[in-house]
Amino acid sequence: MPRVNLDDDVFAAIQQRAEPLVDDVNSVLRRVLANGDSGGASAPRAPGPAAPMPGRAAPGSILSEREYEVPILLELMERGGSGHATEVTDAVGERLADRLTDLDKGNLDSGEVRWRNRTQFTRLTLRKRGLLKGNSPRGIWELTDEGWKVARAAQKEGA
């Protein structure tokens, strides 16, 4: 299989078009080429429901990544601001158990359970937003000062 080196700006454009935990570089490029996408991530699509790519969950058939955010933050807050990744992931699964769909509970092609994978990916999103520390020891998730603020606000809202 040929190897391709991508410039940083090209890789960033691919990332903007990727669906977290679902896409890889090839699936994004296939979709872009099939749609004739020459714009940004918000380029218009054909009207009507979007047909999922092979191996992708249809929109609305799985819990959105956003719904994992508050449970992660609250779990870390209740643990004093940090926790082991596996323990936090397990606890998030318990918090979301009544909302997870059958697809969320199913396995991805990699063999990993979808909701566990999405929890891990959401952690990366929270880190990029500055709510979780990026320099924590391996396997440990930690709230930043901003993460504490957001977690406390979510707790007050009764999330």
C-alpha positions as CSV (number, residue, x, y, z in Angstrom):
1,M,0.0,0.0,0.0
2,P,1.4,3.4,-0.9
3,R,2.4,5.8,1.9
4,V,1.4,9.5,1.6
5,N,2.8,12.4,3.6
6,L,0.3,15.1,4.3
7,D,1.1,18.7,5.1
8,D,-0.2,20.0,8.4
9,D,-2.9,22.2,6.8
10,V,-4.2,19.3,4.7
11,F,-4.4,17.0,7.7
12,A,-6.2,19.7,9.7
13,A,-8.7,20.0,6.8
14,I,-9.3,16.3,6.9
15,Q,-9.7,16.4,10.7
16,Q,-12.4,19.1,10.3
17,R,-14.4,16.8,8.1
18,A,-14.0,13.7,10.2
19,E,-16.6,12.2,12.4
20,P,-14.9,11.4,15.7
21,L,-14.3,7.7,16.4
22,V,-15.7,6.7,13.1
23,D,-13.6,8.2,10.3
24,D,-10.1,7.6,9.3
25,V,-8.2,9.5,6.6
26,N,-9.4,7.2,3.8
27,S,-13.1,7.4,4.7
28,V,-12.9,11.2,4.9
29,L,-11.2,11.4,1.5
30,R,-13.7,9.0,-0.1
31,R,-16.6,11.1,1.2
32,V,-15.0,14.4,0.1
33,L,-14.3,13.0,-3.4
34,A,-17.8,11.5,-3.7
35,N,-19.5,14.7,-2.7
36,G,-17.2,17.0,-4.7
37,D,-16.5,18.9,-1.5
38,S,-14.3,21.8,-2.1
39,G,-15.3,23.9,0.9
40,G,-14.9,23.7,4.6
41,A,-16.5,21.2,7.0
42,S,-19.9,22.9,6.5
43,A,-20.0,22.4,2.8
44,P,-23.6,21.7,1.7
45,R,-24.8,18.2,1.2
46,A,-27.5,16.9,-1.0
47,P,-31.0,17.3,0.5
48,G,-32.6,14.4,2.3
49,P,-31.3,12.1,5.0
50,A,-27.6,11.3,4.7
51,A,-26.8,7.7,4.0
52,P,-24.1,6.5,6.5
53,M,-20.8,5.2,5.1
54,P,-20.3,1.5,5.5
55,G,-19.4,0.8,9.1
56,R,-20.8,4.1,10.3
57,A,-23.8,4.5,12.6
58,A,-26.7,6.4,11.1
59,P,-27.3,9.9,12.6
60,G,-29.3,9.7,15.8
61,S,-28.7,6.0,16.3
62,I,-26.0,6.5,18.9
63,L,-25.5,8.8,21.8
64,S,-23.8,12.0,20.7
65,E,-20.3,12.8,21.9
66,R,-21.6,15.9,23.7
67,E,-23.6,13.7,26.0
68,Y,-20.4,12.1,27.4
69,E,-18.9,15.4,28.4
70,V,-20.7,16.2,31.6
71,P,-20.6,12.7,32.9
72,I,-16.8,12.7,32.5
73,L,-16.4,16.1,34.2
74,L,-18.8,15.2,37.1
75,E,-17.1,11.8,37.6
76,L,-13.7,13.5,37.8
77,M,-15.0,16.2,40.1
78,E,-16.5,13.6,42.5
79,R,-13.1,11.8,42.5
80,G,-11.3,14.9,43.7
81,G,-10.3,16.1,40.2
82,S,-8.6,13.1,38.8
83,G,-9.1,9.4,38.2
84,H,-7.7,6.4,36.4
85,A,-8.9,6.2,32.8
86,T,-10.5,2.8,33.1
87,E,-12.3,3.6,36.3
88,V,-13.7,6.9,35.0
89,T,-14.7,5.2,31.7
90,D,-16.6,2.4,33.6
91,A,-18.3,5.1,35.8
92,V,-19.3,7.1,32.7
93,G,-20.9,3.9,31.3
94,E,-22.9,3.5,34.5
95,R,-24.0,7.1,34.3
96,L,-25.1,6.8,30.7
97,A,-26.5,3.2,30.9
98,D,-30.1,4.1,30.5
99,R,-29.4,6.3,27.5
100,L,-27.0,4.0,25.5
101,T,-28.5,2.5,22.4
102,D,-28.0,-1.1,21.2
103,L,-25.4,0.3,18.7
104,D,-23.6,2.2,21.5
105,K,-23.3,-1.1,23.4
106,G,-22.1,-3.0,20.3
107,N,-18.6,-3.5,19.1
108,L,-16.7,-1.5,16.5
109,D,-14.7,-3.2,13.7
110,S,-11.7,-2.9,16.0
111,G,-13.6,-5.1,18.6
112,E,-13.8,-2.2,21.1
113,V,-17.3,-1.4,22.6
114,R,-18.5,1.8,20.9
115,W,-19.5,3.8,24.0
116,R,-16.1,3.1,25.6
117,N,-14.4,4.3,22.5
118,R,-16.5,7.4,22.4
119,T,-15.7,8.1,26.0
120,Q,-12.0,8.0,25.2
121,F,-12.5,10.3,22.2
122,T,-14.6,12.7,24.3
123,R,-11.7,12.9,26.8
124,L,-9.5,14.1,23.9
125,T,-12.0,16.8,23.0
126,L,-12.2,18.0,26.6
127,R,-8.5,18.2,26.7
128,K,-8.4,20.2,23.5
129,R,-11.0,22.6,25.0
130,G,-8.8,23.1,28.1
131,L,-11.1,21.2,30.5
132,L,-8.7,18.3,31.1
133,K,-5.0,18.5,31.6
134,G,-2.8,17.4,28.7
135,N,0.3,16.6,30.9
136,S,-1.3,14.1,33.3
137,P,0.5,10.8,33.9
138,R,-0.4,8.1,31.4
139,G,-3.8,6.6,32.2
140,I,-4.8,9.4,34.5
141,W,-7.5,12.0,33.6
142,E,-7.3,15.3,35.5
143,L,-9.5,18.4,35.5
144,T,-8.0,21.8,34.8
145,D,-9.2,24.9,36.7
146,E,-11.6,25.6,33.8
147,G,-12.7,22.0,34.0
148,W,-13.6,22.4,37.6
149,K,-15.6,25.5,36.8
150,V,-17.6,23.7,34.1
151,A,-18.1,20.6,36.3
152,R,-19.4,22.7,39.2
153,A,-21.8,24.6,36.9
154,A,-23.1,21.4,35.5
155,Q,-23.6,20.0,39.0
156,K,-25.6,23.1,39.9
157,E,-27.8,22.7,36.8
158,G,-28.6,19.2,38.0
159,A,-26.9,17.4,35.2
